[in-house]
Every structure is written in structure tokens, then in C-alpha cells.
Amino acid sequence: MKLIKQSFEFINQTDFSLVGIKKHIERCARVSYKSEDKITDTSYEKFVNMLESRGHDRPLEFGTVYLSRTAQKEDNMAWLDKYTYSPWSKFSFGNGSTRIDGKLWNTIYVTTNYRVIVENHLEEDLKYLCEPTEYHYKRYTAHMVLDRGVMDEFRTHVGLSHLAESTRYCNYSKDKFGNEITFIKPCWCNIPEGDYGTPDYIPDRLPRMGATESGLIDALQYAEYYYFFLLSEGWTPQQARSILPLGIKSELISCGFKDAWENFFKRRDAPDAHPMAQEIAKPMHEKFNGLVYFSR
């Protein structure tokens, strides 16, 4: 049994070609199954095709699509209708309109995601793919390692797209997980991070701690022990997970526009937020403010 602190990193998409979009989708989606080790330079195509064929559309939301289209204003406005009422799309008109040969022309800058493109059969619009400009609304992706209870609270922010590590599919008795379960250290407990072994771990080798901290370690060790026991008796991971506590380490990928993240931080980096939520949201908020300075 291992104990670690919560952590995060921003993994914003950097390649906005169709290949880059699909690679970012794969990177985010594989967190759910903890299959990042299967990523190769060419695996994105087969993986994204698999998601589409099975109707697993949520991961497609993580591929940011930036479009720009210059045309006569009337034609552009008609083209824009398909994105205007989508909650997952934002647009702007840059510097407004220009009169050319007596007709008004403008450039429309659209930010959306790959799910919007696929579900609405808008693949033809990918010819307008571009790098993000100052006129595009930006999207941001964060990868968090956190307490399961906190993760469930974070997933209530519906303005963001979320993908979570799946206890249904992950088998923590396997080598890829170190044959152990990792739990998150409560921020109010003075317990060192590290490997605490199994329930028969010699007490004298444990760090000196109070009764409540010792009780926490015992509870987590036995949760791991009986989870592995149930697996050995033929239960599947989706069955054995029933006994796992909310303190289990969970990974969450979240993506969205600036305003959705600002709403998230307003609630999770607030004085009355859950201590574990605030522990990770506060440094995330500070980092985020540096990323979005002067951007839409």
C-alpha cells in the first residue's frame, strides 16, 4: 500500500493539425484505462477510430479544433449557424468587416472540439483548420492526481469535459500498478508519503504516529488486502472495487474554456471548499492565471 500527495499538471494541446488533435485525444483518453504505455507515434489513428466506431464520444471532446474562415459576410454568417448554439463552441469576428468590391467580407474565428465535428458530420470544415490566433477562445487541459471523493466533486462542473481513471477496468494487482494500491494522503494528517506495505507489515517499521494516523494506515492496508483477496477468489475489478475507499488515488483529465475554469476555481479555491479540494485547486489556480494572462 502506497501513500502519496495530490498533484497536477497542465497538458495543453500544442499540435492543432488533425494528427495533433487525435494524438491529444488518445493521450487524454488512455488515462481512463491507464494504458498510456500503448501510445506510439502511429497508435492515435486506430485508437480514435475505435472510439468513434463504439460511440465513445466523450474523449473526442478533448481534441481542440481551431477554425478560421474568410468569406463574404452574408455567407460567413450562414456558415456560422452550425456552431452558434453549441455550448462547446465559441467564436469571434476579429477586426470586424472589410468592404471589397462593394461587398462586405469578414473572418470568423471558431474554437470547438472534435466531438462537435464528428457528431454533426462537419468534417468538411476541417479544411479551415488553423493555429490559434489572438482572436480565438482558448481551451485548457489539466491532468490531476487526487482523492476519489474530491474527483467526484470536480466532475460536477459540467462546463468542463472530464475523463477519469476507471476502477471498473483497472486491476491494481497487476505489475503496471506495482501490485499495490495507491491512496491519497489526507492534507490534515501528518503522515509521510511512501510505501506502507501490507497488514502484516511490522509495526515497529512504521513511522511514529498517533492513534488516528495508525488507524488510517490500517484501514487502507486492509482495503488493499481484501480487494486483492476478492480478485484471487474470481471477482472482476468492477466487482472488487466495491470495497475501495474514497481515498484511493484517482486520475482526472479536465478540459474547457477559460470561463469554465474560472467558475471551477471560484468554487474549489474558496475559503469554504473541502480542504482536499482546496489543496489542489489553489496551486492550480495560480498556475492557470499565468497561462491565461491576456488571452480569451
N, C-alpha and C positions, 0 to 999 in steps of 0.2 A: 504494500500500500504506500502510495507516494502522496505528499502534500506539497502544493505549490501556491503561489500568489496569482491573482488575476493579472492579465496583461492585454495589450492591444497593439495593433499597427495599422496604419492606413496603407492599403494596397491598390491605390487608384490605377485605373486602366491607363496605359501610356501609348498603346498602338490602336489607332482608330480605323484601320483598314478592316475589311471583312474578316481577314485572318486574325487580326488582333482582337476583334470583338469576340470571335469564337474561342480564342485561347483564354480570354478573361472569363468567359462563361465556364469553361472547363475548370479553370483554377478555382473558382468560387464553388462550383457545384460539387467537386470532389471532396470538399470538406465534410459534406453530409455523410459520406461513406468512408471517410478517412482513407481515400485511395489516391492520395497525391503522388504516391510512388509510381503510379501507372502513367503519369504525364510524360509524353515525349514531344519532340518537335512536330510530329505529324498526328498525334492522337486526337487533337481537337476536332477534326472533321468527323471522324467516326463517332466520337462521343456526343457531339451536338446533334448529329443526325439521329442518334439513338434517343436522345431526349425528345426530339420533335416527333419521331415515329411512335413513341409511347405516350405522347400527350403530356409529358412532364414539362410544363411550360414555365413554372416559376423560375427555374435557373436562367431562362432566357432573358429575364428582366435585368440581369447583371451586366449584359453587354450594352454599353453606351453607344448610341448612334448619333453622330453629329451630321446634319444635312445643311446645305446652303443652295438656294435656287434663285437665279436671277431671270426675270421674265417681265412681260408687261403686267402692270399691277393687277388688272382685272383677272388675268389668267392665274397669277400667283395666288390671289385671294381664293379662287375656286379650288386650287390645288391644296391650299392650307386647311380646308374644311375637315379633311380626314384626321388632322391632328388637334384641331382647336378644342374639342371637347374631351380629349383623353387626359385623365388625371396623371398619366405617366409621361406627358409631353409638355414642353414649354417652347415658346417661340418669341422672336423679336424681329423688328424691321430694320435694324442697323441705323443708317443715316437717313432713313425715310425714302422718298421717291425722287426720281430724276426724269425730266422730260426729254425724250429723244424722238426727233422727227414728229413732234406734236403728240406723242403718246407717253403716258406715264409708265416708267419701269421702276422696279424695286428689287431688293434682295431680301429673301426671307431666311432666317436662321432658325433651324429647328433642332431641339435636343429631345431624343426619345430613347427607347430601348428596343432590343432585338425582338422581344416578345410582341410588342406592338406591330412591328414589321411583319412577323410571321403570321400572327393570328388574323391580321387584316389583309393578308396577301398583298403587301406593299413592297415586295422585293424589287419591283421596277424602280422604286425611289432610291435604291442603294446606289444608283448612278450619280446621285447628288452627295455621296459621302465626302466628308472633308475633315480636316483637322479642326479642333475647337478654336474659335476666334473670340475676341473680346465681346462679341455680340451674342454668343451662345451662353445659355444657362448651363452651369457645370454640375456634374454628378460626382459623388464621393463614396468610396468603398472602404469599410473598416472590417478588420478581422479581429475578433475578440476571443479571449480565453477567459471563461468566467464561470461562476456558480450557476447551476441549473435553474435555481429559483430566480436569480437575477435575469438570466437569459429569457425566462418565460415572461417576465415583466417587460423586458426590452422589445419583445416580439409583438406587444400590443400596439406599438407605434406603426399604424397601418400606412402612414405616408412614406415609410421606408420599405424596401424589399428585404426579406430575411431568408437565409438558409442556415440550418442548424445541424450540428453533429447528431447523427441518429443512433440512439441507444437500441433502436429496433434492429439495425443491421450490424452495428459494431460489436464484435466479440472480443471483450477485453482480456480473455485468457490467451489470446494469440501472441506470437512473437512480436508483431508490429506494434503492440501496445506494451511491450516489455513484460508480458504475462502478469500484469498487475493493473489495478485501477488507480487512477489519479484523482485526487479530491482537491478542492479549493480551500485554502486556509481562511477561516473567518477573520476579518480585519480587526475584530475586538479581542482576539486571543493571542497571547504572547507565546506562540509556538513556532519553532524553527521550520523552515521548509526542508524537505528531504524525504528519504525512504524510511518508512517505519516498519517494514516487514509484515509479518503475518501475526495472528493472535498468539502464537507460541513464542513470539519474539521476547527475549529475555528482558524483564522489566528494568534490570539494572543498567541495560544498554540504552534505554530510552533517555532523552534529555530530562533534566529535573523540571517538573511541572506540577501544578496544583491538581486537585481532585477533578475539577471540571474539565481541564485540558486532557487529563488522563482518560476521563470518561469519553470525551470526544474521540480520542485516538482509538480506544477500544471499540466504540460503535462503528467507526469507519473500517477498522480491520475486520470485524465480524461481518459487515455488509459485504466486503470483498470475498471473505471466506465462503459465505453461503451462496453468493452469486456463482462462484466457481463450482461449488458443490452441486447446485441445481443444473449447471451445464453438464457436469460429469454424469448426472443421472438422466440425461437425454433431453433436458429442456433446451429450447432455442433461445438465442439472445433476446428476442422480443418477449419471451415469457419470463426469463430470469430477471429482466430489468425491473420487474415489479417490486423488487426489494431494494433497489438502489435509492439512496437518499438524494435530496436536492443539492447536497454539497458536492456531487460528482462534477469533475471538470467537464465543461461543455464548450464547444467552439461555435461561434456565431459569426456569420458574414452578413453585413447590412450595407445597403446601398441606397442613395437617394439624392435629391436636390438639396441645396443649401437651406431652404426654408424648412424642409422636413427635419434636417439635422438640428436646426436651431430650436424647433419645437421639442425635439428629443432632449437636448441639453437643458432647456428651460425646466423640464420636469425631473430629469435624472441627476442634474448637477444643482439641485435645490437644497436648501438647509434641511427640509423635512423629508428628503429622499431616503430610501433604505440605505444604511451605511455601506453595504457591499455595492449597491448601485453607484453611490457617490464616489466610492473608492476608485472605480474605473472610469466613470463619466467625467470626473473633474480633470484629470490629466488629458483625457481625450478632447475635452472642450478646449483646453489651452492649445493643444496641437492643432485642432481644427481651425481655430481662429487665425493661426499662422498660415494655414493652407488657403483660406478663402479671402484673405485680405485683398480688397479692391476687385473681387470677382463677383459675378452674378450668383 
